[in-house]
Amino acid sequence: MSKVRVLVGTRKGAFVLSADGKREDWTISGPFFGGWEIYHVKGSPADPERLYASQTSAWFGQQIQRSNDGGASWEPTGNKFVYDGIPGTHQWYDGTPHPWEFARVWHLEPSLDDPDTIYAGVEDAALFKSADGGTNWSELSGLRTHTTGSSWQPGAGGMCLHTVLIDPKDSKRMYVAISAAGAFRTTDGGTTWQPINKGLRSEQIPDRDAEVGHCVHRLAMHRTRPNVLYMQKHWDVMRSDDGGDLWREVSGNLPTDFGFVIDVHAHEPETIYVVPIKSDSEHYPLDGKLRVYRSRSGGNEWEELTKGLPQSNCYVNVLRDAMAVDSLDQCGIYFGTTGGQVYVSPDAGDSWKPIARDLPAVLSVEVQTLA
Amino acid sequence: MIRIVLPAHLRTLARVDGEVALDVPNGATQCALLDALEERYPVLRGAIRDHVTHKRRAYVRFFACERDLSHEPPDSPLPDPVITGSEPFFIVGAMSGG
């Protein structure tokens, strides 16, 4: 029988949540790396027992942990993230030049076909690659040194590269997203990059439809349609049907189109999910009601999903890396909150129940579907 | 032998209990001590000071003999009681909670 393993990164450690395909009875193990911020944990699609975790601390820096047994045991790998050449400056919050400084790894994206190859999206924004299981890291510096790099600026969480999507049909074609620079695409494995932000409009920058400067919170893609991209921007839910060449807004009837997460149903490429958040100044659900919204038409028409979710006095946030889907026949949807809850919907969003209620604030959620 | 007291998170990383005792060659300076510590426990590289510049991380402090040695030049000699092992060298995470 199939199983699922949910990998949860929190402010105070990592947790592994396991269940069979019914997704009713859960075993929770952890905390791993207790007391450390775990920004992301992700498994290799090529070898599900190979996991990587970003373990970080303002005090003691960055560690990358690796597991070869599905998270039962871990070993530290390489943590030397050094920018290529002289890093230069980007914009600070006040618009003044600020030196590029490595702070942490936000997102780890293993290769689709090689367990030892992995990408790391970091703050200050850059993309690194390891081809030896995380032991050695080198920057794909064509991104950071793009001619627009000096104008990128941090969002409230820092200037982070938080999304890495690899085209399943062409591994040299990848998309990344940076807060607050925007989305970028490479077609040569990361050597050169092109901003793909046409169609975005942001009130927070002087030129509202500028080439870069947009605070993209998350990108999502269905594996069968790598040219169709979905985006949760600071404000606005967006869609592109041409690999990011042009975006159009699909916020439709959402009660608010601010939010962080966006994800796609495992078997229905036009079914997408968001969690609307009240505003950029109030990072919690509208009216104290935690609601997931689902569109079965790739945007514009949205339905609220509330069964099993708190509908009063709920003021948690759902951060950008904290939603995931499994690939069981009945697709499961998962998300974690800053209140430490991890919710599962084993019926594609129709109903929800908590797997855990009292973890530390959840930073990231990933799911592995295991044979 | 020089005695080093690590903060809890770094003891966990290095998988050690209690103090660390090291022979420090090349003169007993703060830099030589950290070189020897990182040689023994490579996982600590980058956790106390920058990989490349060797600048102390902002939230890490060095104490010994009831003095704050955080701002001493890296090549300055360690206090004699640290060199003789009668006093430990403390690597400390800046005051924090949570």
Interface residues (C-beta under 8 A of the other chain):
Chain A: G35 W36 S57 A58 W59 F60 G61 Q62 Q63 P76 N79 K80 V82
Chain B: P7 A8 H9 L10 L13 V43 R45 G46 A47 I48 H51 V52 R57 A58 Y59 V60 G93 A94 S96
